[in-house]
Amino acid sequence: MHQGIMIQFLWIPTSFGGSSHPPMVSMNTAIRWQHPWENRIRPIVRIKWSSLQYDQQTCEGTAHGFILDDSIMLNKKTSSDNRILMLQGQALVAVGIVLKSWLEE
């Protein structure tokens, strides 16, 4: 069973400390939910992106991917409008929102 996720994101430009490379299909990143702010220890979830649309002029894009951690089950955190942080290693590379999530067999 695969857990899918679709996000809209803003890629952080290099001049603001983001990655020097644009996002690409098949990249593996981690996401962390931004809210609730009271919960400072939030789980990090690994994602493999399967499709991606990205505009280098605006640094905005959308991506579809699958959660790699079988132990993480879709729940309230992965519902629409939840804000996320996208990480590569320790570096913050994008901010975004979850547009939808689903379970595939």
C-alpha positions as CSV (number, residue, x, y, z in Angstrom):
1,M,0.0,0.0,0.0
2,H,1.4,3.4,-1.0
3,Q,0.6,6.7,0.6
4,G,0.5,9.5,-1.9
5,I,0.7,13.2,-1.3
6,M,0.3,16.3,-3.5
7,I,1.8,19.6,-2.5
8,Q,2.1,23.2,-3.7
9,F,5.5,24.7,-2.8
10,L,7.8,27.7,-2.9
11,W,11.4,26.7,-3.6
12,I,13.7,28.9,-1.5
13,P,16.3,30.7,-3.8
14,T,20.0,30.2,-3.1
15,S,20.3,33.9,-2.2
16,F,18.0,33.1,0.8
17,G,19.9,30.0,1.8
18,G,18.0,27.4,-0.3
19,S,19.5,24.7,-2.5
20,S,21.7,25.7,-5.4
21,H,19.8,23.2,-7.6
22,P,16.2,23.4,-8.7
23,P,13.8,20.7,-7.6
24,M,13.6,17.6,-9.8
25,V,11.6,14.4,-10.3
26,S,12.9,11.4,-8.3
27,M,14.5,13.5,-5.6
28,N,14.1,12.3,-2.1
29,T,13.3,14.9,0.5
30,A,11.9,15.0,4.0
31,I,8.9,17.0,5.0
32,R,7.9,18.3,8.4
33,W,4.5,19.8,9.3
34,Q,4.7,23.4,10.5
35,H,1.7,23.3,12.8
36,P,0.7,23.1,15.6
37,W,3.4,25.5,16.8
38,E,2.9,24.3,20.3
39,N,4.3,20.9,19.3
40,R,7.9,21.6,18.8
41,I,8.9,18.0,18.1
42,R,7.2,17.1,14.9
43,P,7.9,13.9,12.9
44,I,10.0,14.1,9.7
45,V,8.6,12.1,6.8
46,R,10.6,10.9,3.8
47,I,9.1,11.5,0.4
48,K,10.0,10.3,-3.1
49,W,8.6,12.7,-5.7
50,S,7.1,11.1,-8.8
51,S,6.1,14.2,-10.8
52,L,6.9,17.8,-10.5
53,Q,6.0,21.1,-12.2
54,Y,8.2,24.0,-11.4
55,D,8.5,27.6,-12.6
56,Q,12.1,28.9,-12.2
57,Q,10.9,32.5,-12.5
58,T,8.5,32.5,-9.6
59,C,10.1,29.6,-7.7
60,E,6.7,28.0,-7.3
61,G,5.6,24.5,-8.2
62,T,3.5,21.5,-7.5
63,A,4.6,17.9,-6.8
64,H,3.2,14.4,-6.4
65,G,5.0,11.9,-4.3
66,F,4.8,8.9,-2.1
67,I,5.7,8.6,1.6
68,L,8.6,6.2,2.0
69,D,8.1,5.5,5.7
70,D,5.6,2.6,6.1
71,S,5.2,3.3,9.8
72,I,3.7,6.7,9.0
73,M,0.0,6.5,8.3
74,L,-2.1,9.2,6.6
75,N,-4.1,11.1,9.2
76,K,-5.2,14.6,10.1
77,K,-1.6,16.0,9.5
78,T,-1.7,15.0,5.8
79,S,-5.1,16.6,5.0
80,S,-5.5,19.6,2.7
81,D,-4.2,23.0,3.7
82,N,-1.6,21.8,6.1
83,R,1.6,23.7,5.9
84,I,4.9,21.9,5.5
85,L,8.6,22.5,5.5
86,M,10.7,20.6,2.8
87,L,14.2,19.5,3.9
88,Q,17.2,18.1,2.2
89,G,19.4,16.9,5.0
90,Q,19.4,19.7,7.6
91,A,18.7,22.4,5.0
92,L,15.3,24.0,4.5
93,V,14.8,24.1,0.7
94,A,11.0,24.9,0.4
95,V,7.8,25.7,2.2
96,G,4.5,24.5,1.0
97,I,0.9,23.3,1.6
98,V,-0.6,19.8,1.2
99,L,-3.2,19.9,-1.6
100,K,-4.4,16.3,-1.1
101,S,-3.3,12.9,0.2
102,W,-4.5,9.4,-0.6
103,L,-3.9,5.7,-0.1
104,E,-3.1,3.5,-3.1
105,E,-3.1,-0.3,-3.1
